[in-house]
Amino acid sequence: MRNQPALGANAGAARWLIPSGITGAVAVVLFALSIPIAPAVAWIGIALQVGLFVAMCITAGFVRPGRYRSFTFAWLTIAMAATALVLLIVILVIAWAGVPQSASVG
């Protein structure tokens, strides 16, 4: 359990960037499709996914390879997945509740 190759000192950045990039891309597409349902939440989700992936790229470029970089990748990957899950659940609740898009009086 403690000997995880992905968290080792020789773990490459691609091992983290590729799955996180795919996860982030899927989340961004889902958020983009939900803009008509909950625009503010969807745009916040897109911004968070892009920001966390940029943080991963900065980590890959500027942090020396080792356990610290691997743990940073792990936490950023978890943050990407967790924020996508939570915000998509919020969008789902908004859609189910039928919250009106605008307060039109007519």
Buried (B, 14 or more C-beta within 10 A) or exposed (E): EEEEEEBEEEBEBEBBBEBBBEBBEEBBEBBEEBBEBBEEBBEBBBEBBEEBBEBBBEBBEEBEBEEEBBEBBBEBBEBBBEBBEEBBEBBEEBEEEEEEEEEEEE
